[in-house]
Amino acid sequence: MSSDSLFPALVESERLRYEPLYDVVDTLDIYEYHRTGEMDAVMAPLGEAVHATRKKTFDEVTTAEEQWESAKRATYAISRRADDEFVGVAELWFEWEKRRVSFGTWIREPFWGRGYSGERAGAMLYVVFDVLDVAVVAVGHEPDNDQSKRAIQKYVERYGGQHDAVLRNRLPPGDTGGPRDLSIYSISQEQWRERVTDDEVSSIAVRQ
């Protein structure tokens, strides 16, 4: 990885570590989660099919590396600090001319219900607002994806954000149908700074 990359090379929160996906996770390991069926429950609510071949996984990881280097998207592997177990992925999609970032994430099913999605959101909000000085974070879910809805609403409310709209046919057709609606939320840097605590900020470490 280039030492002059725009994005932090390492982020740590209370329980989790975030590093460039292409640097720390073997492509074949990710494919194995798809091949064994573990990713079925993760991909279905996203309207996407599991990877049918190793080449599909390889292409996605390669694209993540290219977009990291071009500062278009930061794709982090999420791991537990205690044992280095791979938990999932955190993505940041940048629209620099708008000073806007879109969040994306998926968590492996064995780690659902542990508050990892919210902890990841807190760490990534710190990165985009305090480190990269972005103005607005946007995040969305399909209206019938109740799991994502609950997780998103929880941290949006925590940091003073809001529900903006339901955009009709916003998403292109996915592997399982479409086009699809998207329910959009946002958090501004000002809202975040009013709500984030000193203790939370001090619990997050960043290395360029």
Summary of the structure (lengths in Angstrom):
residues: 208
radius of gyration: 16.4
end to end distance: 11.2
largest distance: 46.0
contacts: 619
relative contact order: 0.16
helix: 40%
strand: 31%
